[in-house]
Amino acid sequence: MPRPILAGVRVLWQGAEYRGRGRETHWQAALSLDGNRFLRFAPVNFLNPERQVRETTPGRALAWSSVTTGNLAGVDLWLAQELRGTMRLKTNVVWGEVDLRTLEDGAVILEGGGLGRRMSVYRLPEDDWSRHVKVDHSVSFAGGADLPVYLRVTQSDGHQAWTSPIYLIA
């Protein structure tokens, strides 16, 4: 019997309602698959033990409650068939259907307004992810004022690190 191809897909949600106090976005969500099934799943950046991803229909559906305040959370799925079928996402912020074949060409983004509120669905790399990064980026500005530049790194597990501002002075 042929071994199933494990195609990894990440569903990621992020953003905030607005700046300042009360910026939390509460995500009440459900995911279902038609024409495929997941063999396993893993939460991404679920740090609150009271909020968990639950399998509501074995191999076919998940539900969760999550909060973002500008950060991100998500779930990784390993599919039984490589990028086949349809994923249905329904949350109190965004909803939509994703034909999993479209992930061959990039991510599907469902915009949710607010400050960067969105849900993204994309394919995970097949090989082990690199543990090194090299960035070469040019910044230009007209001058006349100090320019704060921030660097942010998001790891594959969803954890983030960022710098204090690095000031460019004209």
TIRO-2110 file (N, C-alpha, C; in Angstrom, 1 decimal):
// TIRO-2110
0.8, -1.2, 0.0, N, 1, A
0.0, 0.0, 0.0, CA, 1, A
0.9, 1.2, 0.0, C, 1, A
0.6, 2.2, -0.9, N, 2, A
1.5, 3.4, -0.9, CA, 2, A
1.3, 4.3, 0.3, C, 2, A
2.5, 4.8, 0.7, N, 3, A
2.5, 5.7, 1.9, CA, 3, A
1.8, 7.0, 1.6, C, 3, A
1.0, 7.6, 2.4, N, 4, A
0.3, 8.9, 2.1, CA, 4, A
1.3, 10.0, 2.1, C, 4, A
1.1, 11.0, 1.3, N, 5, A
1.9, 12.2, 1.2, CA, 5, A
1.4, 13.1, 2.3, C, 5, A
2.3, 13.5, 3.2, N, 6, A
1.9, 14.4, 4.2, CA, 6, A
2.2, 15.9, 3.8, C, 6, A
1.2, 16.6, 3.4, N, 7, A
1.3, 18.0, 3.1, CA, 7, A
0.9, 18.8, 4.3, C, 7, A
1.8, 19.7, 4.7, N, 8, A
1.6, 20.5, 5.9, CA, 8, A
1.0, 21.8, 5.4, C, 8, A
-0.1, 22.3, 6.2, N, 9, A
-0.7, 23.5, 5.9, CA, 9, A
-0.8, 24.3, 7.2, C, 9, A
-0.5, 25.6, 7.2, N, 10, A
-0.7, 26.4, 8.4, CA, 10, A
-1.9, 27.3, 8.2, C, 10, A
-2.7, 27.4, 9.3, N, 11, A
-3.8, 28.4, 9.3, CA, 11, A
-3.3, 29.4, 10.5, C, 11, A
-3.2, 30.7, 10.1, N, 12, A
-2.7, 31.6, 11.1, CA, 12, A
-3.6, 32.8, 11.2, C, 12, A
-3.9, 33.3, 12.4, N, 13, A
-4.7, 34.5, 12.6, CA, 13, A
-3.9, 35.4, 13.5, C, 13, A
-4.2, 36.7, 13.2, N, 14, A
-3.3, 37.7, 13.9, CA, 14, A
-4.0, 39.1, 13.9, C, 14, A
-3.4, 40.0, 14.7, N, 15, A
-3.9, 41.4, 14.7, CA, 15, A
-4.6, 41.8, 15.9, C, 15, A
-5.0, 43.0, 15.9, N, 16, A
-5.7, 43.7, 17.1, CA, 16, A
-6.9, 44.5, 16.6, C, 16, A
-7.8, 44.8, 17.5, N, 17, A
-8.9, 45.6, 17.2, CA, 17, A
-8.5, 47.0, 16.9, C, 17, A
-7.7, 47.6, 17.7, N, 18, A
-7.2, 49.0, 17.5, CA, 18, A
-6.0, 49.1, 18.5, C, 18, A
-5.4, 50.3, 18.5, N, 19, A
-4.2, 50.5, 19.4, CA, 19, A
-4.8, 50.9, 20.8, C, 19, A
-4.0, 50.5, 21.8, N, 20, A
-4.3, 50.9, 23.2, CA, 20, A
-5.1, 49.8, 23.9, C, 20, A
-5.7, 50.3, 25.0, N, 21, A
-6.4, 49.3, 25.9, CA, 21, A
-7.6, 48.8, 25.1, C, 21, A
-8.0, 47.6, 25.5, N, 22, A
-9.2, 46.9, 24.9, CA, 22, A
-8.9, 46.5, 23.4, C, 22, A
-7.7, 46.3, 23.0, N, 23, A
-7.4, 46.0, 21.7, CA, 23, A
-7.6, 44.6, 21.3, C, 23, A
-7.9, 43.7, 22.3, N, 24, A
-8.0, 42.3, 22.1, CA, 24, A
-9.0, 41.9, 21.0, C, 24, A
-8.6, 41.0, 20.1, N, 25, A
-9.5, 40.4, 19.2, CA, 25, A
-9.8, 39.0, 19.7, C, 25, A
-11.0, 38.7, 20.0, N, 26, A
-11.4, 37.3, 20.4, CA, 26, A
-11.8, 36.5, 19.1, C, 26, A
-11.2, 35.4, 18.9, N, 27, A
-11.4, 34.6, 17.7, CA, 27, A
-12.2, 33.3, 18.2, C, 27, A
-13.4, 33.2, 17.8, N, 28, A
-14.2, 32.0, 18.0, CA, 28, A
-14.3, 31.4, 16.6, C, 28, A
-13.7, 30.2, 16.5, N, 29, A
-13.4, 29.7, 15.1, CA, 29, A
-13.7, 28.2, 15.0, C, 29, A
-14.0, 27.9, 13.7, N, 30, A
-14.2, 26.5, 13.3, CA, 30, A
-13.6, 26.3, 11.9, C, 30, A
-13.0, 25.1, 11.7, N, 31, A
-12.4, 24.8, 10.5, CA, 31, A
-12.9, 23.4, 10.1, C, 31, A
-13.2, 23.2, 8.8, N, 32, A
-13.6, 21.9, 8.4, CA, 32, A
-13.0, 21.6, 7.0, C, 32, A
-12.8, 20.3, 6.7, N, 33, A
-12.2, 19.9, 5.4, CA, 33, A
-13.3, 19.0, 4.7, C, 33, A
-13.4, 19.3, 3.4, N, 34, A
-14.1, 18.4, 2.5, CA, 34, A
-13.2, 17.9, 1.4, C, 34, A
-13.3, 16.6, 1.1, N, 35, A
-12.4, 16.1, 0.1, CA, 35, A
-11.0, 15.8, 0.5, C, 35, A
-10.8, 15.8, 1.8, N, 36, A
-9.5, 15.5, 2.4, CA, 36, A
-9.7, 15.3, 3.9, C, 36, A
-8.6, 14.9, 4.6, N, 37, A
-8.7, 14.9, 6.0, CA, 37, A
-7.3, 15.1, 6.6, C, 37, A
-7.2, 15.5, 7.8, N, 38, A
-5.9, 15.7, 8.4, CA, 38, A
-5.6, 14.5, 9.3, C, 38, A
-4.3, 14.1, 9.2, N, 39, A
-3.8, 13.0, 10.0, CA, 39, A
-3.4, 13.4, 11.4, C, 39, A
-3.0, 14.7, 11.5, N, 40, A
-2.6, 15.2, 12.8, CA, 40, A
-2.7, 16.7, 12.7, C, 40, A
-2.7, 17.4, 13.9, N, 41, A
-2.6, 18.8, 13.9, CA, 41, A
-1.8, 19.3, 15.2, C, 41, A
-1.3, 20.5, 15.1, N, 42, A
-0.6, 21.0, 16.3, CA, 42, A
-0.9, 22.5, 16.4, C, 42, A
-1.2, 23.0, 17.6, N, 43, A
-1.4, 24.4, 17.8, CA, 43, A
-0.1, 25.2, 17.7, C, 43, A
-0.2, 26.4, 17.3, N, 44, A
0.9, 27.4, 17.1, CA, 44, A
0.7, 28.5, 18.0, C, 44, A
1.6, 28.8, 19.0, N, 45, A
1.5, 29.9, 19.9, CA, 45, A
0.2, 30.0, 20.7, C, 45, A
-0.2, 28.8, 21.1, N, 46, A
-1.4, 28.7, 22.1, CA, 46, A
-0.8, 28.7, 23.5, C, 46, A
-0.7, 29.8, 24.2, N, 47, A
0.0, 29.9, 25.4, CA, 47, A
-0.9, 29.8, 26.6, C, 47, A
-2.2, 30.0, 26.4, N, 48, A
-3.2, 30.0, 27.5, CA, 48, A
-3.7, 28.5, 27.6, C, 48, A
-3.5, 27.8, 28.7, N, 49, A
-4.0, 26.4, 28.8, CA, 49, A
-5.5, 26.3, 28.8, C, 49, A
-6.2, 27.4, 29.0, N, 50, A
-7.7, 27.4, 29.0, CA, 50, A
-8.3, 27.5, 27.6, C, 50, A
-7.4, 27.9, 26.6, N, 51, A
-7.8, 28.1, 25.2, CA, 51, A
-7.0, 27.0, 24.4, C, 51, A
-7.8, 26.1, 23.9, N, 52, A
-7.1, 25.0, 23.2, CA, 52, A
-7.8, 24.7, 21.8, C, 52, A
-7.1, 24.1, 20.9, N, 53, A
-7.7, 23.6, 19.7, CA, 53, A
-8.3, 22.3, 20.0, C, 53, A
-9.6, 22.1, 19.6, N, 54, A
-10.3, 20.8, 19.8, CA, 54, A
-10.7, 20.2, 18.5, C, 54, A
-10.5, 18.9, 18.4, N, 55, A
-11.0, 18.2, 17.2, CA, 55, A
-12.4, 17.8, 17.4, C, 55, A
-13.3, 18.4, 16.6, N, 56, A
-14.7, 18.2, 16.8, CA, 56, A
-15.3, 17.0, 15.9, C, 56, A
-14.6, 16.8, 14.8, N, 57, A
-14.9, 15.6, 14.0, CA, 57, A
-13.6, 15.0, 13.6, C, 57, A
-13.3, 13.8, 14.0, N, 58, A
-12.0, 13.2, 13.8, CA, 58, A
-11.5, 13.3, 12.3, C, 58, A
-10.3, 14.0, 12.1, N, 59, A
-9.7, 14.1, 10.8, CA, 59, A
-10.4, 15.1, 9.9, C, 59, A
-11.5, 15.7, 10.3, N, 60, A
-12.3, 16.6, 9.4, CA, 60, A
-12.5, 18.0, 10.0, C, 60, A
-12.6, 18.2, 11.3, N, 61, A
-13.0, 19.5, 11.8, CA, 61, A
-12.3, 19.8, 13.1, C, 61, A
-12.1, 21.1, 13.3, N, 62, A
-11.5, 21.6, 14.5, CA, 62, A
-12.3, 22.9, 15.0, C, 62, A
-12.2, 23.2, 16.2, N, 63, A
-12.7, 24.4, 16.8, CA, 63, A
-11.8, 25.0, 17.8, C, 63, A
-11.8, 26.3, 18.0, N, 64, A
-10.9, 26.9, 19.0, CA, 64, A
-11.5, 28.3, 19.4, C, 64, A
-10.9, 28.7, 20.5, N, 65, A
-11.2, 30.1, 21.0, CA, 65, A
-9.8, 30.6, 21.3, C, 65, A
-9.5, 31.8, 20.8, N, 66, A
-8.2, 32.4, 20.9, CA, 66, A
-8.3, 33.9, 21.0, C, 66, A
-7.2, 34.5, 21.5, N, 67, A
-7.2, 36.0, 21.6, CA, 67, A
-5.9, 36.5, 21.1, C, 67, A
-6.0, 37.5, 20.2, N, 68, A
-4.7, 38.2, 19.7, CA, 68, A
-4.8, 39.7, 20.1, C, 68, A
-3.7, 40.2, 20.4, N, 69, A
-3.6, 41.7, 20.7, CA, 69, A
-2.6, 42.3, 19.9, C, 69, A
-2.4, 41.8, 18.6, N, 70, A
-1.4, 42.3, 17.7, CA, 70, A
-0.4, 41.2, 17.4, C, 70, A
-0.5, 40.1, 18.2, N, 71, A
0.4, 38.9, 18.0, CA, 71, A
-0.3, 38.0, 17.1, C, 71, A
0.1, 36.7, 17.1, N, 72, A
-0.5, 35.7, 16.2, CA, 72, A
-0.6, 34.4, 16.9, C, 72, A
-1.5, 33.6, 16.3, N, 73, A
-1.7, 32.2, 16.8, CA, 73, A
-2.1, 31.4, 15.6, C, 73, A
-2.1, 30.1, 15.7, N, 74, A
-2.5, 29.3, 14.5, CA, 74, A
-2.6, 27.8, 14.8, C, 74, A
-2.7, 27.1, 13.7, N, 75, A
-2.8, 25.6, 13.8, CA, 75, A
-2.1, 25.1, 12.5, C, 75, A
-1.3, 24.0, 12.7, N, 76, A
-0.7, 23.3, 11.6, CA, 76, A
-1.5, 22.0, 11.4, C, 76, A
-1.7, 21.7, 10.1, N, 77, A
-2.4, 20.5, 9.8, CA, 77, A
-1.5, 19.7, 8.8, C, 77, A
-1.5, 18.4, 9.0, N, 78, A
-0.8, 17.5, 8.1, CA, 78, A
-1.9, 16.7, 7.4, C, 78, A
-2.0, 16.9, 6.1, N, 79, A
-3.1, 16.3, 5.3, CA, 79, A
-2.8, 14.9, 4.8, C, 79, A
-3.8, 14.1, 4.6, N, 80, A
-3.7, 12.8, 4.1, CA, 80, A
-3.4, 12.8, 2.6, C, 80, A
-3.9, 13.8, 1.9, N, 81, A
-3.7, 13.9, 0.5, CA, 81, A
-3.1, 15.3, 0.2, C, 81, A
-2.1, 15.3, -0.7, N, 82, A
-1.4, 16.6, -0.9, CA, 82, A
-2.3, 17.6, -1.6, C, 82, A
-2.6, 18.7, -0.8, N, 83, A
-3.4, 19.9, -1.3, CA, 83, A
-4.6, 19.5, -2.1, C, 83, A
-5.4, 18.7, -1.6, N, 84, A
-6.7, 18.4, -2.3, CA, 84, A
-7.8, 18.7, -1.3, C, 84, A
-8.9, 19.1, -1.9, N, 85, A
-10.1, 19.4, -1.1, CA, 85, A
-10.3, 20.9, -0.9, C, 85, A
-11.3, 21.1, 0.0, N, 86, A
-11.6, 22.5, 0.4, CA, 86, A
-11.6, 22.6, 1.9, C, 86, A
-11.0, 23.7, 2.3, N, 87, A
-11.0, 24.1, 3.7, CA, 87, A
-12.0, 25.2, 4.0, C, 87, A
-12.9, 25.0, 4.9, N, 88, A
-13.9, 26.0, 5.3, CA, 88, A
-13.5, 26.6, 6.6, C, 88, A
-13.4, 27.9, 6.7, N, 89, A
-13.0, 28.7, 7.9, CA, 89, A
-14.2, 29.6, 8.2, C, 89, A
-14.6, 29.5, 9.5, N, 90, A
-15.7, 30.4, 9.9, CA, 90, A
-15.3, 30.9, 11.3, C, 90, A
-15.1, 32.2, 11.4, N, 91, A
-14.8, 32.8, 12.7, CA, 91, A
-15.8, 34.0, 12.8, C, 91, A
-15.7, 34.6, 14.0, N, 92, A
-16.5, 35.8, 14.3, CA, 92, A
-15.9, 37.0, 13.6, C, 92, A
-14.7, 36.9, 13.0, N, 93, A
-14.0, 38.0, 12.4, CA, 93, A
-14.0, 37.9, 10.9, C, 93, A
-13.6, 36.7, 10.4, N, 94, A
-13.5, 36.5, 8.9, CA, 94, A
-14.1, 35.1, 8.7, C, 94, A
-14.4, 34.8, 7.4, N, 95, A
-14.8, 33.5, 7.0, CA, 95, A
-14.6, 33.3, 5.5, C, 95, A
-14.5, 32.1, 5.1, N, 96, A
-14.2, 31.9, 3.7, CA, 96, A
-13.9, 30.4, 3.4, C, 96, A
-13.8, 30.1, 2.1, N, 97, A
-13.4, 28.8, 1.7, CA, 97, A
-12.1, 28.9, 1.0, C, 97, A
-11.3, 27.8, 1.1, N, 98, A
-10.0, 27.8, 0.5, CA, 98, A
-9.9, 26.5, -0.3, C, 98, A
-9.7, 26.6, -1.6, N, 99, A
-9.4, 25.5, -2.4, CA, 99, A
-7.9, 25.2, -2.2, C, 99, A
-7.6, 24.0, -1.6, N, 100, A
-6.3, 23.8, -1.2, CA, 100, A
-5.3, 23.7, -2.3, C, 100, A
-5.7, 23.5, -3.5, N, 101, A
-4.8, 23.5, -4.7, CA, 101, A
-4.2, 24.9, -4.9, C, 101, A
-4.9, 25.9, -4.5, N, 102, A
-4.4, 27.3, -4.7, CA, 102, A
-3.2, 27.6, -3.9, C, 102, A
-2.9, 26.8, -2.9, N, 103, A
-1.8, 27.0, -2.0, CA, 103, A
-0.5, 26.7, -2.7, C, 103, A
-0.5, 26.0, -3.9, N, 104, A
0.7, 25.8, -4.7, CA, 104, A
1.4, 27.1, -5.0, C, 104, A
0.6, 28.1, -5.3, N, 105, A
1.1, 29.4, -5.7, CA, 105, A
1.2, 30.4, -4.6, C, 105, A
1.0, 30.1, -3.4, N, 106, A
1.2, 31.1, -2.3, CA, 106, A
0.1, 31.0, -1.3, C, 106, A
-0.1, 32.0, -0.5, N, 107, A
-1.0, 32.1, 0.6, CA, 107, A
-2.3, 32.6, 0.2, C, 107, A
-3.3, 32.2, 0.9, N, 108, A
-4.7, 32.8, 0.8, CA, 108, A
-4.9, 33.6, 2.1, C, 108, A
-5.2, 34.9, 1.9, N, 109, A
-5.4, 35.8, 3.0, CA, 109, A
-6.8, 36.3, 3.1, C, 109, A
-7.4, 36.2, 4.3, N, 110, A
-8.8, 36.7, 4.6, CA, 110, A
-8.6, 37.9, 5.5, C, 110, A
-8.8, 39.1, 5.0, N, 111, A
-8.6, 40.3, 5.7, CA, 111, A
-9.8, 40.5, 6.7, C, 111, A
-9.4, 41.0, 7.9, N, 112, A
-10.4, 41.2, 9.0, CA, 112, A
-10.5, 42.6, 9.5, C, 112, A
-9.9, 43.6, 8.9, N, 113, A
-10.0, 45.0, 9.4, CA, 113, A
-9.1, 45.2, 10.6, C, 113, A
-9.4, 46.2, 11.3, N, 114, A
-8.7, 46.5, 12.6, CA, 114, A
-7.2, 46.8, 12.2, C, 114, A
-6.4, 46.4, 13.2, N, 115, A
-4.9, 46.6, 13.0, CA, 115, A
-4.3, 45.3, 12.6, C, 115, A
-4.2, 45.1, 11.3, N, 116, A
-3.6, 43.9, 10.8, CA, 116, A
-4.3, 42.6, 11.1, C, 116, A
-5.6, 42.7, 11.4, N, 117, A
-6.4, 41.5, 11.6, CA, 117, A
-6.6, 40.7, 10.3, C, 117, A
-6.1, 39.5, 10.3, N, 118, A
-6.3, 38.7, 9.1, CA, 118, A
-6.1, 37.2, 9.5, C, 118, A
-6.6, 36.4, 8.6, N, 119, A
-6.3, 34.9, 8.7, CA, 119, A
-5.6, 34.5, 7.4, C, 119, A
-4.5, 33.8, 7.5, N, 120, A
-3.7, 33.3, 6.4, CA, 120, A
-3.7, 31.8, 6.4, C, 120, A
-3.7, 31.3, 5.2, N, 121, A
-3.6, 29.8, 5.0, CA, 121, A
-2.5, 29.6, 4.0, C, 121, A
-1.5, 28.8, 4.3, N, 122, A
-0.4, 28.6, 3.4, CA, 122, A
0.3, 27.2, 3.7, C, 122, A
1.0, 26.8, 2.7, N, 123, A
1.7, 25.5, 2.7, CA, 123, A
2.9, 25.6, 3.6, C, 123, A
3.2, 24.6, 4.4, N, 124, A
4.4, 24.5, 5.2, CA, 124, A
5.5, 23.9, 4.3, C, 124, A
6.8, 24.3, 4.5, N, 125, A
7.9, 23.7, 3.8, CA, 125, A
8.0, 22.2, 4.0, C, 125, A
8.4, 21.5, 3.0, N, 126, A
8.5, 20.1, 3.1, CA, 126, A
9.7, 19.6, 3.9, C, 126, A
10.8, 20.4, 3.8, N, 127, A
12.1, 20.1, 4.5, CA, 127, A
12.1, 20.8, 5.8, C, 127, A
13.1, 20.4, 6.7, N, 128, A
13.3, 21.1, 7.9, CA, 128, A
13.6, 22.6, 7.7, C, 128, A
13.0, 23.4, 8.5, N, 129, A
13.2, 24.9, 8.3, CA, 129, A
14.6, 25.3, 8.8, C, 129, A
15.1, 26.3, 8.1, N, 130, A
16.4, 26.8, 8.5, CA, 130, A
16.5, 27.4, 9.8, C, 130, A
17.6, 27.3, 10.5, N, 131, A
17.7, 28.0, 11.8, CA, 131, A
18.6, 29.2, 11.7, C, 131, A
18.8, 29.7, 10.5, N, 132, A
19.6, 30.9, 10.3, CA, 132, A
18.9, 31.8, 9.3, C, 132, A
19.2, 33.1, 9.5, N, 133, A
18.6, 34.0, 8.6, CA, 133, A
19.6, 35.1, 8.3, C, 133, A
19.7, 35.6, 7.1, N, 134, A
20.5, 36.7, 6.8, CA, 134, A
19.7, 37.7, 6.0, C, 134, A
19.7, 39.0, 6.5, N, 135, A
18.9, 40.0, 5.9, CA, 135, A
19.8, 41.1, 5.4, C, 135, A
19.5, 41.6, 4.2, N, 136, A
20.2, 42.7, 3.7, CA, 136, A
19.1, 43.7, 3.2, C, 136, A
18.9, 44.8, 3.9, N, 137, A
17.8, 45.7, 3.7, CA, 137, A
18.3, 47.1, 3.7, C, 137, A
17.9, 47.9, 2.7, N, 138, A
18.3, 49.3, 2.7, CA, 138, A
17.1, 50.2, 3.1, C, 138, A
17.4, 51.2, 3.9, N, 139, A
16.4, 52.1, 4.4, CA, 139, A
16.8, 53.5, 3.9, C, 139, A
15.9, 54.2, 3.4, N, 140, A
16.1, 55.6, 3.0, CA, 140, A
15.0, 56.5, 3.5, C, 140, A
15.4, 57.7, 3.8, N, 141, A
14.4, 58.7, 4.3, CA, 141, A
15.0, 60.1, 4.0, C, 141, A
14.1, 61.1, 4.0, N, 142, A
14.4, 62.4, 3.6, CA, 142, A
15.3, 63.2, 4.6, C, 142, A
15.3, 62.7, 5.8, N, 143, A
16.1, 63.4, 6.8, CA, 143, A
15.2, 64.4, 7.6, C, 143, A
15.9, 65.2, 8.4, N, 144, A
15.2, 66.2, 9.1, CA, 144, A
14.7, 65.8, 10.4, C, 144, A
14.6, 64.5, 10.6, N, 145, A
14.1, 64.0, 11.9, CA, 145, A
14.8, 62.6, 12.1, C, 145, A
14.9, 62.1, 13.3, N, 146, A
15.4, 60.8, 13.6, CA, 146, A
14.4, 59.8, 13.1, C, 146, A
14.9, 58.7, 12.6, N, 147, A
14.0, 57.6, 12.0, CA, 147, A
14.2, 56.4, 12.9, C, 147, A
13.1, 56.0, 13.7, N, 148, A
13.3, 54.7, 14.4, CA, 148, A
13.0, 53.5, 13.5, C, 148, A
13.9, 52.5, 13.5, N, 149, A
13.7, 51.3, 12.7, CA, 149, A
13.7, 50.2, 13.7, C, 149, A
12.7, 49.3, 13.6, N, 150, A
12.5, 48.1, 14.4, CA, 150, A
12.7, 46.9, 13.6, C, 150, A
13.3, 45.9, 14.2, N, 151, A
13.4, 44.5, 13.6, CA, 151, A
12.5, 43.6, 14.4, C, 151, A
11.8, 42.7, 13.7, N, 152, A
11.0, 41.7, 14.4, CA, 152, A
11.2, 40.4, 13.7, C, 152, A
11.4, 39.3, 14.4, N, 153, A
11.6, 38.0, 13.9, CA, 153, A
10.4, 37.1, 14.4, C, 153, A
9.8, 36.4, 13.5, N, 154, A
8.7, 35.5, 13.9, CA, 154, A
9.2, 34.1, 13.6, C, 154, A
9.4, 33.2, 14.7, N, 155, A
9.8, 31.9, 14.5, CA, 155, A
8.7, 31.0, 14.0, C, 155, A
9.1, 29.8, 13.6, N, 156, A
8.1, 28.9, 13.0, CA, 156, A
7.1, 28.4, 14.0, C, 156, A
7.4, 28.5, 15.3, N, 157, A
6.4, 28.1, 16.3, CA, 157, A
5.5, 29.3, 16.7, C, 157, A
5.7, 30.4, 16.1, N, 158, A
4.9, 31.6, 16.3, CA, 158, A
5.4, 32.6, 17.3, C, 158, A
6.5, 32.2, 18.1, N, 159, A
7.0, 33.1, 19.0, CA, 159, A
7.8, 34.2, 18.3, C, 159, A
7.8, 35.4, 18.9, N, 160, A
8.3, 36.6, 18.2, CA, 160, A
9.4, 37.2, 19.1, C, 160, A
10.3, 37.8, 18.5, N, 161, A
11.3, 38.7, 19.2, CA, 161, A
11.5, 39.9, 18.4, C, 161, A
11.7, 41.1, 19.1, N, 162, A
11.8, 42.3, 18.4, CA, 162, A
12.8, 43.2, 19.1, C, 162, A
13.4, 44.2, 18.4, N, 163, A
14.3, 45.1, 19.0, CA, 163, A
13.7, 46.3, 19.5, C, 163, A
14.4, 47.0, 20.4, N, 164, A
14.1, 48.4, 20.6, CA, 164, A
14.4, 49.2, 19.4, C, 164, A
14.0, 50.4, 19.3, N, 165, A
14.2, 51.1, 18.0, CA, 165, A
15.7, 51.3, 17.8, C, 165, A
16.1, 51.2, 16.6, N, 166, A
17.5, 51.6, 16.1, CA, 166, A
17.3, 52.9, 15.4, C, 166, A
17.9, 53.9, 15.9, N, 167, A
17.6, 55.3, 15.3, CA, 167, A
18.6, 55.6, 14.2, C, 167, A
18.1, 56.0, 13.1, N, 168, A
18.9, 56.6, 12.0, CA, 168, A
18.8, 58.1, 12.2, C, 168, A
19.9, 58.7, 12.2, N, 169, A
20.0, 60.2, 12.4, CA, 169, A
20.5, 60.9, 11.2, C, 169, A
19.8, 61.8, 10.7, N, 170, A
20.2, 62.5, 9.5, CA, 170, A
21.1, 63.6, 9.8, C, 170, A
END
